[in-house]
Amino acid sequence: MEMARAERGELADLLESLNPGQWEHPTLCRGWRVHDVVAHLVSYEEHGPADLGRRLLRARLRPGRLNDVALADYRRRSPEELVAFLRSHLTPQGTTAGMGGRVGLVDALVHHQDIRRPLGLPRRVPPDRLLVTLPFSVTAPPLRGFWHARGVRLVATDLDWSRGRGPEAAGPGEAVLMVLAGRAGAAQDLSGPGAALLQRRLG
């Protein structure tokens, strides 16, 4: 839980430094601007299983539309309001508190990079956070990392972590995490025979 809180705090620091144009910039989440990603990130706070059920009904029982329904509840908030909300919810609450805060951690970390990569604002992700999020991302239902990386051996060259069988794709742990999350561009940061396979699959 403490890692999730730290990750969210660092994301809030970044968001406060962005100008209006950057808030409108596309992210790695297809069709979503920075503003949309942040609204999505906070949209599951303070919402437990009962709220999730009501949202699912609004989505006409289509899980694939659940994020759109949740986003609609927060999209009209201004950047300042979204950052203030995030600051007041650094510790995951509601559904993001699941699995000891790992849901909130991986959600914040992946979306943090969804924003930073297109803006050309790289950072060094703390290794201890990657060592928690990498194995979790393999099996976490929303990410389905096991499916994105099927038939490939992933190796984080800056960490003591690997998984899978098949042709190897090796690179920084951050890029490996983003591949597990299905982000196509991140596969270009990996090398080895498995990297080309991932580029074709995710692209």
N, C-alpha and C positions, 0 to 999 in steps of 0.2 A: 504493500500500500504506500509506503514511503517513497518508493521509486516512481510510482504513478504520480504522486504529488509533486515530486521534483521535476518530472518530465512536463507536467502541465504548467508548472511555474515558468520553466524555460520557454515553453511555447508562448505563454502570455507575454513574456519579455520581448520575444520576436514580434508578436502581433502589434505591440505598442510602438514598435519602431517603423512599421510599414506606413507608406503614404497612401492616399486614396486610390491612386492608380494600381498599386500593388494589391490592394484589397480586391480589385476587379480582375486580377490576372488569372489566367487558367491554371489549374493544378493537374496533378496526375490522375485525379478522379474525373473521369470523362464527363464533360458537360458542366462541371462545377468550378466556380471561381473560388478564390481564397475565402471570400465572405460565406459562400455556401458550405465549404468544408468546416469552417469554424461553427457555423450554425448547426450543422449535423453533429459535430463533436459534443456540443453541450445539450443536444436535444433528448438525450436519454437520462440526463441527471434528474433526480427527484421523481423518477418514474419507475415504479415497481411492476411486478407481474400483472396486476389488475389493469394498470394503464397500458401495458404492452398488449393485453387482450383487447382493450377498447380500440387501440390503434390498428390492430390486425383486422378488426371488423370494419374500420374506416377504409382499410386497404382491400376490402372485399375478400378477405382470407387469402390474399396473395402475398406471401412473405417477401417476394422480390420488390414489392411496392412499399414495404414498411418504412424504409429510410425516407422515401419521398413524403409520406404522411407525417413522420416525425419532423422532417426539415421544414415543412410548411408552418409548423407551430412557432418556429424561431427565425425564419428567414427575414422577417420584416424588422428585426432588431438592428440597430446601427452597429458599426464596428466598436464604438465605445461601449455600448451596452453589452455586446457579446464578450468583450474582454473583461468587463466588470463582472459579468456572470461567471466566466471561467475563473477569475481570481477568487470569487467567493465559493467556488466548488473545486478547489485544487485536490481535495481528497475525494475520490470517486464515491458517488452515491447512486442509489437506484440500481439499474441493471449493470452499470459499469463497475460496480463494486464486486462483481462476481469473481470467483476463483481467487479470493484474497487480494483483489485489486489488479490481477493480471489482465482482465478484460480492459480496464481503464488504461493500464500501462501500454498495452500493445496498440490500442485504438489511438491514444495520444501520440505514441512514437511514430507509427506509420503515417498518420495524417500530418504530423510535424514535417516529415520528410516529403509528403505529397505537396506541401507548400514550398519548402525550401528548395527542392531540386529545380523546379521550373523557374524560380526567381534567381537562380544562380547564387544561392546563399548556403554553401555547404557548412557542415559542422562535424565535430568528432562526437559520435554518440558514445556515452559512457559504456565501457565493455560489460559491466555488471548488468546493465539493463538489457543488452543484447543477449547475454547468456540466459536471461529469463524469458525474453520474448521469442527467441528463435525456436526452441522446442515447443513452446505454447502455440506458435503460429502454424506449426505442422498440422495440429489437430483441431485448432479453434474453428468451430462451425462457420463463422462468417468469412474467414479467410480461405479455408480449404487449401492450405499450403501443400498438403500431401498430394493433391490433385495437380496443382500447378507444376510441382517438381517431380512428378512421377517419372520413373525410368532414368533418373539422373542422380548422381552422387554430388551433393552440395558440400563444399568445403569453405569454411570461413578462415581465410589465411591469417587474420590478425587475432584469432581466438582459437581456443581448443574446442572446436565444435564442427561436426560433420554429420550427415545423415543420408540415407538412401543408397541405392545400388545402380550401377550403370556408368555411362561416360561421365567423366568428372567436369564440374563447373566450379571454379574456385575464384574467390575474390574477397573483398572486405565484408565483414559481418553485416554492415548496414545494407549493402547491395544484396546480399543473400536474403536478408529479411524482406526487402522490397520485392524480390522475386517470389518469395513464398506468398506475399500479399497480392501477387498477380500483376505487378507493375512492369510493363514491357520494357521500358527504357533502362531499368536497372540491370537487365540481363547483359547489356552492353558493357557493364563494368566487370563482368566475369570473364574468365579465360578457360580454355580447355575445350575438348570436343563436345561436352554437354552444354556449354554456353551457347553454341550455335543452335542447338536443338531448342533451348529455352527461348531464344530470340524469335525463332520461327513460330513456336507455340504461342507465346504471349503476344507477339506482334500481330 
